[in-house]
Amino acid sequence: MKCLIVEGVVAQIEEDGDVFEVHPSFVWVDCPAHIHTGWEFNGETFYDPNVTFEALDVKFRTYRMEQLEATDWTQVSDCTLGHSDVQMWKAYRQSLRDFPSTDGYPFTEFPEPPQVG
């Protein structure tokens, strides 16, 4: 998907092959499928201007706690993961704790869990 950004706002959304030439002050950017026209774009992140900071903060903090609780098993002494996997989970869990203090919070991407195998 591509979003046409006009003055920091998503003005139009098209399939990748359907974009067209626009004025240099406008720009096409890649965007996830869940984005809608009217959303704002700060150069890195899309966000719905109708969602308040407080609502996102509660949502993200709740989700963060759920993720921390769901990954507690990775940090117990009898965990069967290898040392490097344990360290990746430890780093992920720290990124969850640090998430509310990241630049742009809560209008940033949530930390992704590690891909261990």
C-alpha positions, 0 to 999 in steps of 0.5 A, spaced: 500 500 500 502 507 498 499 513 502 499 520 499 501 525 504 499 532 504 502 536 509 503 531 514 496 527 513 494 521 509 490 524 503 489 518 499 491 510 499 492 506 493 495 499 491 502 499 490 501 499 482 496 505 482 500 511 484 501 517 480 505 523 479 504 528 484 506 535 486 513 535 489 510 538 496 506 531 496 509 524 497 508 517 496 510 513 502 509 505 504 504 504 509 500 498 512 493 496 510 490 498 517 491 506 515 486 510 513 485 517 510 485 523 515 491 519 519 497 523 520 504 521 518 510 524 522 515 522 517 516 515 521 509 513 524 502 513 522 497 515 527 489 516 528 488 523 530 482 521 533 485 517 538 488 520 544 494 520 548 491 517 554 487 512 550 493 509 547 497 509 553 492 505 557 492 500 551 499 500 550 501 499 558 496 494 559 498 490 553 506 491 555 504 488 562 500 482 558 507 481 554 511 481 560 507 476 564 507 472 558 514 471 557 516 471 565 518 463 563 523 465 559 527 468 565 526 463 570 532 459 573 529 452 570 528 455 563 530 450 557 532 456 552 539 457 551 543 462 553 543 467 547 535 466 547 534 468 554 538 474 553 534 476 547 528 475 551 531 479 556 532 485 551 525 484 549 523 485 556 527 491 557 524 494 551 517 493 553 519 496 560 522 502 556 517 503 551 513 509 554 519 513 555 521 512 547 521 518 542 514 519 540 510 514 545 505 512 544 505 514 536 511 509 535 511 501 533 510 497 539 517 492 540 517 486 537 518 479 540 525 476 538 525 470 533 528 465 536 529 458 534 
